[in-house]
Amino acid sequence: MAIIHNPTWWKEANVYQIYSASFKDSNNDGWGDLAEITSKLDYVKNLGVDAIWVCPFYDSPQEDMGYDIANYEKAWPRYGTNDNCFRMIEESHERGIRVILT
């Protein structure tokens, strides 16, 4: 489903916030990761979600649970890779889900 351009879409959207650190952990290291967000997109879509709001997953010293971002252009390795991020965005859009990154 294609996303239709609508500058005020957010006024009536159902937004699902995903806290990257605890959403779902694929490798049992105690941290959620981007690949697992991607793996649950069908579940999220079935909830009637129009957009996901993904909390910080950028490279960070993790002194403030990722809000102390060191590099906005790189995923923190524990969350995955930039390719994992791009795949999550692409697959979200394929399902008609918008992505908000903070």
Biopython code that builds the backbone (N, CA, C, O; Angstrom):
import numpy as np
from Bio.PDB.StructureBuilder import StructureBuilder

atoms = [
    (1, "MET", "N", (0.845, -1.167, 0.000)),
    (1, "MET", "CA", (0.000, 0.000, 0.000)),
    (1, "MET", "C", (0.893, 1.232, 0.000)),
    (1, "MET", "O", (1.774, 1.360, 0.849)),
    (2, "ALA", "N", (0.678, 2.115, -0.919)),
    (2, "ALA", "CA", (1.479, 3.335, -1.013)),
    (2, "ALA", "C", (1.001, 4.361, 0.004)),
    (2, "ALA", "O", (-0.184, 4.441, 0.326)),
    (3, "ILE", "N", (1.942, 5.133, 0.495)),
    (3, "ILE", "CA", (1.612, 6.204, 1.421)),
    (3, "ILE", "C", (1.236, 7.428, 0.601)),
    (3, "ILE", "O", (2.012, 7.883, -0.239)),
    (4, "ILE", "N", (0.053, 7.956, 0.846)),
    (4, "ILE", "CA", (-0.436, 9.118, 0.112)),
    (4, "ILE", "C", (0.028, 10.380, 0.819)),
    (4, "ILE", "O", (-0.062, 10.484, 2.042)),
    (5, "HIS", "N", (0.523, 11.336, 0.048)),
    (5, "HIS", "CA", (0.999, 12.596, 0.615)),
    (5, "HIS", "C", (-0.172, 13.351, 1.237)),
    (5, "HIS", "O", (-1.144, 13.683, 0.558)),
    (6, "ASN", "N", (-0.066, 13.610, 2.512)),
    (6, "ASN", "CA", (-1.076, 14.359, 3.246)),
    (6, "ASN", "C", (-0.359, 15.057, 4.393)),
    (6, "ASN", "O", (-0.004, 14.408, 5.376)),
    (7, "PRO", "N", (-0.138, 16.365, 4.292)),
    (7, "PRO", "CA", (0.666, 17.059, 5.297)),
    (7, "PRO", "C", (0.085, 17.044, 6.708)),
    (7, "PRO", "O", (0.803, 17.353, 7.659)),
    (8, "THR", "N", (-1.173, 16.700, 6.874)),
    (8, "THR", "CA", (-1.754, 16.666, 8.226)),
    (8, "THR", "C", (-2.159, 15.249, 8.635)),
    (8, "THR", "O", (-3.044, 15.076, 9.473)),
    (9, "TRP", "N", (-1.523, 14.248, 8.055)),
    (9, "TRP", "CA", (-1.856, 12.850, 8.340)),
    (9, "TRP", "C", (-1.786, 12.526, 9.825)),
    (9, "TRP", "O", (-2.571, 11.721, 10.324)),
    (10, "TRP", "N", (-0.866, 13.138, 10.521)),
    (10, "TRP", "CA", (-0.597, 12.842, 11.927)),
    (10, "TRP", "C", (-1.748, 13.239, 12.848)),
    (10, "TRP", "O", (-1.817, 12.754, 13.978)),
    (11, "LYS", "N", (-2.636, 14.093, 12.404)),
    (11, "LYS", "CA", (-3.730, 14.559, 13.260)),
    (11, "LYS", "C", (-4.701, 13.445, 13.631)),
    (11, "LYS", "O", (-5.325, 13.489, 14.691)),
    (12, "GLU", "N", (-4.828, 12.459, 12.769)),
    (12, "GLU", "CA", (-5.769, 11.369, 13.038)),
    (12, "GLU", "C", (-5.098, 9.993, 12.996)),
    (12, "GLU", "O", (-5.778, 8.967, 12.964)),
    (13, "ALA", "N", (-3.785, 9.977, 12.996)),
    (13, "ALA", "CA", (-3.051, 8.717, 12.877)),
    (13, "ALA", "C", (-2.990, 7.967, 14.203)),
    (13, "ALA", "O", (-2.993, 8.566, 15.279)),
    (14, "ASN", "N", (-2.936, 6.659, 14.097)),
    (14, "ASN", "CA", (-2.633, 5.798, 15.239)),
    (14, "ASN", "C", (-1.130, 5.554, 15.208)),
    (14, "ASN", "O", (-0.611, 4.923, 14.288)),
    (15, "VAL", "N", (-0.438, 6.063, 16.224)),
    (15, "VAL", "CA", (1.016, 5.967, 16.275)),
    (15, "VAL", "C", (1.411, 4.999, 17.388)),
    (15, "VAL", "O", (0.943, 5.113, 18.521)),
    (16, "TYR", "N", (2.266, 4.061, 17.052)),
    (16, "TYR", "CA", (2.733, 3.047, 17.992)),
    (16, "TYR", "C", (4.189, 3.344, 18.314)),
    (16, "TYR", "O", (5.047, 3.282, 17.433)),
    (17, "GLN", "N", (4.472, 3.667, 19.577)),
    (17, "GLN", "CA", (5.841, 3.971, 19.982)),
    (17, "GLN", "C", (6.594, 2.680, 20.267)),
    (17, "GLN", "O", (6.099, 1.795, 20.965)),
    (18, "ILE", "N", (7.795, 2.589, 19.715)),
    (18, "ILE", "CA", (8.646, 1.419, 19.937)),
    (18, "ILE", "C", (9.922, 1.876, 20.629)),
    (18, "ILE", "O", (10.707, 2.651, 20.081)),
    (19, "TYR", "N", (10.109, 1.381, 21.840)),
    (19, "TYR", "CA", (11.345, 1.641, 22.569)),
    (19, "TYR", "C", (12.324, 0.552, 22.158)),
    (19, "TYR", "O", (12.221, -0.593, 22.599)),
    (20, "SER", "N", (13.262, 0.918, 21.320)),
    (20, "SER", "CA", (14.162, -0.041, 20.676)),
    (20, "SER", "C", (14.834, -0.999, 21.653)),
    (20, "SER", "O", (14.978, -2.185, 21.354)),
    (21, "ALA", "N", (15.239, -0.506, 22.799)),
    (21, "ALA", "CA", (16.005, -1.318, 23.748)),
    (21, "ALA", "C", (15.230, -2.514, 24.286)),
    (21, "ALA", "O", (15.829, -3.523, 24.657)),
    (22, "SER", "N", (13.907, -2.413, 24.332)),
    (22, "SER", "CA", (13.150, -3.487, 24.967)),
    (22, "SER", "C", (12.022, -4.060, 24.122)),
    (22, "SER", "O", (11.258, -4.888, 24.618)),
    (23, "PHE", "N", (11.892, -3.653, 22.872)),
    (23, "PHE", "CA", (10.763, -4.131, 22.067)),
    (23, "PHE", "C", (10.822, -5.635, 21.831)),
    (23, "PHE", "O", (9.887, -6.355, 22.181)),
    (24, "LYS", "N", (11.907, -6.110, 21.244)),
    (24, "LYS", "CA", (12.086, -7.544, 20.998)),
    (24, "LYS", "C", (13.569, -7.803, 20.753)),
    (24, "LYS", "O", (14.235, -7.066, 20.025)),
    (25, "ASP", "N", (14.062, -8.854, 21.371)),
    (25, "ASP", "CA", (15.484, -9.195, 21.344)),
    (25, "ASP", "C", (15.674, -10.462, 20.516)),
    (25, "ASP", "O", (15.175, -11.524, 20.890)),
    (26, "SER", "N", (16.388, -10.364, 19.400)),
    (26, "SER", "CA", (16.547, -11.522, 18.512)),
    (26, "SER", "C", (17.709, -12.433, 18.891)),
    (26, "SER", "O", (17.716, -13.606, 18.516)),
    (27, "ASN", "N", (18.695, -11.913, 19.630)),
    (27, "ASN", "CA", (19.888, -12.725, 19.890)),
    (27, "ASN", "C", (20.152, -12.950, 21.381)),
    (27, "ASN", "O", (21.252, -13.354, 21.761)),
    (28, "ASN", "N", (19.162, -12.694, 22.218)),
    (28, "ASN", "CA", (19.234, -12.951, 23.660)),
    (28, "ASN", "C", (20.382, -12.242, 24.358)),
    (28, "ASN", "O", (20.963, -12.780, 25.301)),
    (29, "ASP", "N", (20.719, -11.015, 23.894)),
    (29, "ASP", "CA", (21.751, -10.249, 24.583)),
    (29, "ASP", "C", (21.155, -9.230, 25.563)),
    (29, "ASP", "O", (21.880, -8.451, 26.182)),
    (30, "GLY", "N", (19.826, -9.250, 25.692)),
    (30, "GLY", "CA", (19.165, -8.357, 26.637)),
    (30, "GLY", "C", (18.758, -7.019, 26.047)),
    (30, "GLY", "O", (18.232, -6.164, 26.760)),
    (31, "TRP", "N", (18.992, -6.826, 24.756)),
    (31, "TRP", "CA", (18.639, -5.563, 24.084)),
    (31, "TRP", "C", (17.774, -5.874, 22.873)),
    (31, "TRP", "O", (18.051, -6.805, 22.118)),
    (32, "GLY", "N", (16.741, -5.095, 22.703)),
    (32, "GLY", "CA", (15.939, -5.194, 21.488)),
    (32, "GLY", "C", (16.766, -4.753, 20.301)),
    (32, "GLY", "O", (17.814, -4.129, 20.468)),
    (33, "ASP", "N", (16.304, -5.071, 19.105)),
    (33, "ASP", "CA", (17.087, -4.684, 17.929)),
    (33, "ASP", "C", (16.193, -4.402, 16.730)),
    (33, "ASP", "O", (15.015, -4.759, 16.707)),
    (34, "LEU", "N", (16.783, -3.757, 15.746)),
    (34, "LEU", "CA", (16.053, -3.310, 14.567)),
    (34, "LEU", "C", (15.504, -4.472, 13.745)),
    (34, "LEU", "O", (14.408, -4.371, 13.193)),
    (35, "ALA", "N", (16.240, -5.559, 13.658)),
    (35, "ALA", "CA", (15.761, -6.714, 12.893)),
    (35, "ALA", "C", (14.472, -7.262, 13.491)),
    (35, "ALA", "O", (13.587, -7.707, 12.760)),
    (36, "GLU", "N", (14.363, -7.232, 14.786)),
    (36, "GLU", "CA", (13.150, -7.748, 15.429)),
    (36, "GLU", "C", (11.981, -6.785, 15.280)),
    (36, "GLU", "O", (10.831, -7.221, 15.220)),
    (37, "ILE", "N", (12.249, -5.494, 15.220)),
    (37, "ILE", "CA", (11.158, -4.552, 14.906)),
    (37, "ILE", "C", (10.599, -4.906, 13.533)),
    (37, "ILE", "O", (9.385, -4.989, 13.346)),
    (38, "THR", "N", (11.496, -5.112, 12.581)),
    (38, "THR", "CA", (11.080, -5.471, 11.220)),
    (38, "THR", "C", (10.271, -6.762, 11.232)),
    (38, "THR", "O", (9.272, -6.873, 10.522)),
    (39, "SER", "N", (10.690, -7.730, 12.024)),
    (39, "SER", "CA", (10.002, -9.028, 12.050)),
    (39, "SER", "C", (8.589, -8.935, 12.612)),
    (39, "SER", "O", (7.778, -9.830, 12.373)),
    (40, "LYS", "N", (8.277, -7.885, 13.346)),
    (40, "LYS", "CA", (6.953, -7.741, 13.961)),
    (40, "LYS", "C", (6.063, -6.717, 13.253)),
    (40, "LYS", "O", (5.022, -6.340, 13.790)),
    (41, "LEU", "N", (6.449, -6.264, 12.064)),
    (41, "LEU", "CA", (5.669, -5.236, 11.370)),
    (41, "LEU", "C", (4.270, -5.713, 10.986)),
    (41, "LEU", "O", (3.328, -4.921, 11.016)),
    (42, "ASP", "N", (4.115, -6.969, 10.631)),
    (42, "ASP", "CA", (2.770, -7.458, 10.314)),
    (42, "ASP", "C", (1.880, -7.396, 11.556)),
    (42, "ASP", "O", (0.716, -7.003, 11.472)),
    (43, "TYR", "N", (2.425, -7.781, 12.698)),
    (43, "TYR", "CA", (1.694, -7.682, 13.969)),
    (43, "TYR", "C", (1.285, -6.237, 14.237)),
    (43, "TYR", "O", (0.133, -5.962, 14.573)),
    (44, "VAL", "N", (2.228, -5.321, 14.089)),
    (44, "VAL", "CA", (1.963, -3.901, 14.331)),
    (44, "VAL", "C", (0.895, -3.397, 13.364)),
    (44, "VAL", "O", (-0.017, -2.682, 13.778)),
    (45, "LYS", "N", (0.991, -3.754, 12.097)),
    (45, "LYS", "CA", (0.002, -3.339, 11.097)),
    (45, "LYS", "C", (-1.382, -3.849, 11.463)),
    (45, "LYS", "O", (-2.370, -3.132, 11.305)),
    (46, "ASN", "N", (-1.461, -5.083, 11.951)),
    (46, "ASN", "CA", (-2.748, -5.666, 12.331)),
    (46, "ASN", "C", (-3.383, -4.976, 13.532)),
    (46, "ASN", "O", (-4.575, -5.154, 13.787)),
    (47, "LEU", "N", (-2.618, -4.204, 14.260)),
    (47, "LEU", "CA", (-3.167, -3.417, 15.362)),
    (47, "LEU", "C", (-3.880, -2.163, 14.856)),
    (47, "LEU", "O", (-4.544, -1.470, 15.627)),
    (48, "GLY", "N", (-3.744, -1.874, 13.565)),
    (48, "GLY", "CA", (-4.350, -0.681, 12.986)),
    (48, "GLY", "C", (-3.455, 0.542, 13.063)),
    (48, "GLY", "O", (-3.931, 1.677, 13.065)),
    (49, "VAL", "N", (-2.167, 0.302, 13.127)),
    (49, "VAL", "CA", (-1.186, 1.368, 13.274)),
    (49, "VAL", "C", (-0.922, 2.051, 11.923)),
    (49, "VAL", "O", (-0.773, 1.391, 10.894)),
    (50, "ASP", "N", (-0.868, 3.380, 11.956)),
    (50, "ASP", "CA", (-0.547, 4.167, 10.765)),
    (50, "ASP", "C", (0.927, 4.551, 10.720)),
    (50, "ASP", "O", (1.484, 4.779, 9.647)),
    (51, "ALA", "N", (1.560, 4.622, 11.902)),
    (51, "ALA", "CA", (2.967, 5.035, 11.982)),
    (51, "ALA", "C", (3.609, 4.402, 13.208)),
    (51, "ALA", "O", (2.953, 4.165, 14.222)),
    (52, "ILE", "N", (4.908, 4.132, 13.090)),
    (52, "ILE", "CA", (5.678, 3.724, 14.268)),
    (52, "ILE", "C", (6.637, 4.855, 14.605)),
    (52, "ILE", "O", (7.231, 5.481, 13.726)),
    (53, "TRP", "N", (6.767, 5.094, 15.881)),
    (53, "TRP", "CA", (7.686, 6.095, 16.405)),
    (53, "TRP", "C", (8.788, 5.306, 17.095)),
    (53, "TRP", "O", (8.571, 4.749, 18.172)),
    (54, "VAL", "N", (9.961, 5.254, 16.489)),
    (54, "VAL", "CA", (11.064, 4.444, 16.999)),
    (54, "VAL", "C", (11.990, 5.328, 17.825)),
    (54, "VAL", "O", (12.573, 6.288, 17.321)),
    (55, "CYS", "N", (12.113, 4.985, 19.103)),
    (55, "CYS", "CA", (13.002, 5.732, 20.005)),
    (55, "CYS", "C", (14.456, 5.530, 19.577)),
    (55, "CYS", "O", (14.748, 4.628, 18.792)),
    (56, "PRO", "N", (15.360, 6.353, 20.081)),
    (56, "PRO", "CA", (16.745, 6.345, 19.599)),
    (56, "PRO", "C", (17.406, 4.964, 19.549)),
    (56, "PRO", "O", (17.333, 4.173, 20.490)),
    (57, "PHE", "N", (18.042, 4.717, 18.425)),
    (57, "PHE", "CA", (18.838, 3.501, 18.235)),
    (57, "PHE", "C", (20.191, 3.861, 17.632)),
    (57, "PHE", "O", (20.945, 2.988, 17.203)),
    (58, "TYR", "N", (20.489, 5.154, 17.607)),
    (58, "TYR", "CA", (21.729, 5.646, 17.002)),
    (58, "TYR", "C", (22.942, 5.322, 17.877)),
    (58, "TYR", "O", (22.811, 4.997, 19.057)),
    (59, "ASP", "N", (24.114, 5.420, 17.272)),
    (59, "ASP", "CA", (25.355, 5.199, 18.003)),
    (59, "ASP", "C", (25.419, 6.165, 19.185)),
    (59, "ASP", "O", (25.167, 7.361, 19.039)),
    (60, "SER", "N", (25.754, 5.635, 20.339)),
    (60, "SER", "CA", (25.671, 6.414, 21.572)),
    (60, "SER", "C", (26.554, 5.790, 22.648)),
    (60, "SER", "O", (26.776, 4.579, 22.638)),
    (61, "PRO", "N", (27.059, 6.599, 23.572)),
    (61, "PRO", "CA", (27.790, 6.025, 24.706)),
    (61, "PRO", "C", (26.849, 5.362, 25.720)),
    (61, "PRO", "O", (27.313, 4.737, 26.674)),
    (62, "GLN", "N", (25.547, 5.494, 25.523)),
    (62, "GLN", "CA", (24.528, 4.858, 26.360)),
    (62, "GLN", "C", (24.587, 5.301, 27.827)),
    (62, "GLN", "O", (24.363, 4.501, 28.735)),
    (63, "GLU", "N", (24.886, 6.564, 28.041)),
    (63, "GLU", "CA", (24.853, 7.113, 29.393)),
    (63, "GLU", "C", (23.429, 7.558, 29.742)),
    (63, "GLU", "O", (23.097, 7.751, 30.912)),
    (64, "ASP", "N", (22.591, 7.717, 28.704)),
    (64, "ASP", "CA", (21.220, 8.175, 28.896)),
    (64, "ASP", "C", (20.273, 7.330, 28.036)),
    (64, "ASP", "O", (19.370, 7.870, 27.398)),
    (65, "MET", "N", (20.475, 6.018, 28.018)),
    (65, "MET", "CA", (19.670, 5.047, 27.267)),
    (65, "MET", "C", (19.469, 5.430, 25.800)),
    (65, "MET", "O", (18.389, 5.239, 25.240)),
    (66, "GLY", "N", (20.512, 5.969, 25.193)),
    (66, "GLY", "CA", (20.482, 6.248, 23.773)),
    (66, "GLY", "C", (20.083, 7.652, 23.386)),
    (66, "GLY", "O", (20.194, 8.030, 22.220)),
    (67, "TYR", "N", (19.619, 8.434, 24.350)),
    (67, "TYR", "CA", (19.250, 9.814, 24.032)),
    (67, "TYR", "C", (20.475, 10.723, 23.965)),
    (67, "TYR", "O", (20.367, 11.876, 23.547)),
    (68, "ASP", "N", (21.622, 10.220, 24.366)),
    (68, "ASP", "CA", (22.889, 10.947, 24.270)),
    (68, "ASP", "C", (23.591, 10.537, 22.971)),
    (68, "ASP", "O", (24.654, 9.917, 22.999)),
    (69, "ILE", "N", (22.999, 10.882, 21.865)),
    (69, "ILE", "CA", (23.420, 10.426, 20.543)),
    (69, "ILE", "C", (24.788, 10.983, 20.172)),
    (69, "ILE", "O", (25.035, 12.185, 20.261)),
    (70, "ALA", "N", (25.674, 10.077, 19.752)),
    (70, "ALA", "CA", (27.017, 10.471, 19.317)),
    (70, "ALA", "C", (27.094, 10.608, 17.801)),
    (70, "ALA", "O", (27.882, 11.400, 17.286)),
    (71, "ASN", "N", (26.270, 9.830, 17.080)),
    (71, "ASN", "CA", (26.322, 9.859, 15.622)),
    (71, "ASN", "C", (24.927, 9.545, 15.076)),
    (71, "ASN", "O", (24.456, 8.412, 15.167)),
    (72, "TYR", "N", (24.278, 10.556, 14.513)),
    (72, "TYR", "CA", (22.924, 10.398, 13.958)),
    (72, "TYR", "C", (22.901, 9.595, 12.661)),
    (72, "TYR", "O", (21.826, 9.282, 12.150)),
    (73, "GLU", "N", (24.054, 9.264, 12.131)),
    (73, "GLU", "CA", (24.121, 8.558, 10.859)),
    (73, "GLU", "C", (24.560, 7.110, 11.003)),
    (73, "GLU", "O", (24.891, 6.462, 10.010)),
    (74, "LYS", "N", (24.567, 6.592, 12.236)),
    (74, "LYS", "CA", (25.017, 5.220, 12.457)),
    (74, "LYS", "C", (24.185, 4.583, 13.561)),
    (74, "LYS", "O", (23.949, 5.185, 14.608)),
    (75, "ALA", "N", (23.750, 3.362, 13.310)),
    (75, "ALA", "CA", (23.042, 2.606, 14.339)),
    (75, "ALA", "C", (24.036, 2.118, 15.388)),
    (75, "ALA", "O", (25.164, 1.752, 15.059)),
    (76, "TRP", "N", (23.614, 2.113, 16.644)),
    (76, "TRP", "CA", (24.441, 1.524, 17.695)),
    (76, "TRP", "C", (24.510, 0.025, 17.420)),
    (76, "TRP", "O", (23.463, -0.602, 17.256)),
    (77, "PRO", "N", (25.689, -0.572, 17.364)),
    (77, "PRO", "CA", (25.828, -1.971, 16.953)),
    (77, "PRO", "C", (24.939, -2.964, 17.711)),
    (77, "PRO", "O", (24.542, -3.982, 17.144)),
    (78, "ARG", "N", (24.627, -2.692, 18.953)),
    (78, "ARG", "CA", (23.761, -3.614, 19.691)),
    (78, "ARG", "C", (22.354, -3.655, 19.108)),
    (78, "ARG", "O", (21.654, -4.659, 19.240)),
    (79, "TYR", "N", (21.938, -2.565, 18.464)),
    (79, "TYR", "CA", (20.615, -2.523, 17.823)),
    (79, "TYR", "C", (20.654, -3.055, 16.408)),
    (79, "TYR", "O", (19.609, -3.363, 15.834)),
    (80, "GLY", "N", (21.832, -3.167, 15.838)),
    (80, "GLY", "CA", (21.955, -3.661, 14.475)),
    (80, "GLY", "C", (22.801, -2.729, 13.629)),
    (80, "GLY", "O", (23.703, -2.053, 14.124)),
    (81, "THR", "N", (22.491, -2.709, 12.352)),
    (81, "THR", "CA", (23.279, -1.939, 11.388)),
    (81, "THR", "C", (22.398, -0.905, 10.692)),
    (81, "THR", "O", (21.174, -0.918, 10.822)),
    (82, "ASN", "N", (23.041, -0.022, 9.963)),
    (82, "ASN", "CA", (22.280, 0.925, 9.150)),
    (82, "ASN", "C", (21.410, 0.177, 8.141)),
    (82, "ASN", "O", (20.284, 0.591, 7.865)),
    (83, "ASP", "N", (21.924, -0.914, 7.594)),
    (83, "ASP", "CA", (21.120, -1.702, 6.657)),
    (83, "ASP", "C", (19.864, -2.248, 7.333)),
    (83, "ASP", "O", (18.804, -2.306, 6.710)),
    (84, "ASN", "N", (19.971, -2.649, 8.604)),
    (84, "ASN", "CA", (18.784, -3.088, 9.346)),
    (84, "ASN", "C", (17.765, -1.956, 9.448)),
    (84, "ASN", "O", (16.561, -2.182, 9.333)),
    (85, "CYS", "N", (18.258, -0.732, 9.667)),
    (85, "CYS", "CA", (17.384, 0.431, 9.751)),
    (85, "CYS", "C", (16.684, 0.681, 8.422)),
    (85, "CYS", "O", (15.468, 0.871, 8.380)),
    (86, "PHE", "N", (17.451, 0.680, 7.341)),
    (86, "PHE", "CA", (16.863, 0.937, 6.030)),
    (86, "PHE", "C", (15.836, -0.134, 5.661)),
    (86, "PHE", "O", (14.810, 0.166, 5.052)),
    (87, "ARG", "N", (16.117, -1.374, 6.030)),
    (87, "ARG", "CA", (15.170, -2.467, 5.753)),
    (87, "ARG", "C", (13.888, -2.268, 6.552)),
    (87, "ARG", "O", (12.794, -2.477, 6.029)),
    (88, "MET", "N", (14.017, -1.861, 7.835)),
    (88, "MET", "CA", (12.842, -1.614, 8.666)),
    (88, "MET", "C", (11.969, -0.526, 8.044)),
    (88, "MET", "O", (10.747, -0.661, 7.983)),
    (89, "ILE", "N", (12.598, 0.547, 7.585)),
    (89, "ILE", "CA", (11.851, 1.648, 6.968)),
    (89, "ILE", "C", (11.183, 1.178, 5.683)),
    (89, "ILE", "O", (9.999, 1.439, 5.466)),
    (90, "GLU", "N", (11.928, 0.491, 4.839)),
    (90, "GLU", "CA", (11.387, 0.014, 3.571)),
    (90, "GLU", "C", (10.203, -0.926, 3.782)),
    (90, "GLU", "O", (9.168, -0.785, 3.131)),
    (91, "GLU", "N", (10.358, -1.879, 4.687)),
    (91, "GLU", "CA", (9.282, -2.839, 4.922)),
    (91, "GLU", "C", (8.086, -2.189, 5.615)),
    (91, "GLU", "O", (6.947, -2.607, 5.408)),
    (92, "SER", "N", (8.338, -1.172, 6.433)),
    (92, "SER", "CA", (7.230, -0.416, 7.024)),
    (92, "SER", "C", (6.429, 0.267, 5.930)),
    (92, "SER", "O", (5.200, 0.194, 5.914)),
    (93, "HIS", "N", (7.118, 0.924, 5.022)),
    (93, "HIS", "CA", (6.451, 1.638, 3.932)),
    (93, "HIS", "C", (5.691, 0.671, 3.021)),
    (93, "HIS", "O", (4.620, 1.010, 2.517)),
    (94, "GLU", "N", (6.233, -0.520, 2.811)),
    (94, "GLU", "CA", (5.525, -1.518, 2.004)),
    (94, "GLU", "C", (4.181, -1.883, 2.624)),
    (94, "GLU", "O", (3.251, -2.278, 1.920)),
    (95, "ARG", "N", (4.085, -1.749, 3.941)),
    (95, "ARG", "CA", (2.845, -2.059, 4.658)),
    (95, "ARG", "C", (1.973, -0.822, 4.886)),
    (95, "ARG", "O", (0.925, -0.898, 5.528)),
    (96, "GLY", "N", (2.422, 0.318, 4.351)),
    (96, "GLY", "CA", (1.677, 1.550, 4.535)),
    (96, "GLY", "C", (1.866, 2.177, 5.904)),
    (96, "GLY", "O", (1.051, 2.990, 6.338)),
    (97, "ILE", "N", (2.944, 1.799, 6.589)),
    (97, "ILE", "CA", (3.259, 2.340, 7.910)),
    (97, "ILE", "C", (4.326, 3.415, 7.758)),
    (97, "ILE", "O", (5.387, 3.170, 7.183)),
    (98, "ARG", "N", (4.047, 4.581, 8.263)),
    (98, "ARG", "CA", (5.047, 5.655, 8.281)),
    (98, "ARG", "C", (6.006, 5.403, 9.433)),
    (98, "ARG", "O", (5.670, 4.705, 10.390)),
    (99, "VAL", "N", (7.210, 5.977, 9.337)),
    (99, "VAL", "CA", (8.242, 5.786, 10.357)),
    (99, "VAL", "C", (8.702, 7.140, 10.853)),
    (99, "VAL", "O", (9.082, 8.011, 10.070)),
    (100, "ILE", "N", (8.662, 7.308, 12.174)),
    (100, "ILE", "CA", (9.163, 8.507, 12.825)),
    (100, "ILE", "C", (10.364, 8.090, 13.658)),
    (100, "ILE", "O", (10.259, 7.214, 14.516)),
    (101, "LEU", "N", (11.496, 8.716, 13.404)),
    (101, "LEU", "CA", (12.713, 8.405, 14.152)),
    (101, "LEU", "C", (13.041, 9.583, 15.045)),
    (101, "LEU", "O", (12.994, 10.734, 14.612)),
    (102, "THR", "N", (13.375, 9.288, 16.304)),
    (102, "THR", "CA", (13.760, 10.353, 17.231)),
    (102, "THR", "C", (15.193, 10.170, 17.646)),
    (102, "THR", "O", (15.716, 10.963, 18.428)),
]
sb = StructureBuilder()
sb.init_structure("model")
sb.init_model(0)
sb.init_chain("A")
sb.init_seg("    ")
for serial, (resi, resn, name, xyz) in enumerate(atoms, 1):
    if name == "N":
        sb.init_residue(resn, " ", resi, " ")
    sb.init_atom(name, np.array(xyz, "f"), 0.0, 1.0, " ", f" {name:<3s}", serial, name[0])
structure = sb.get_structure()
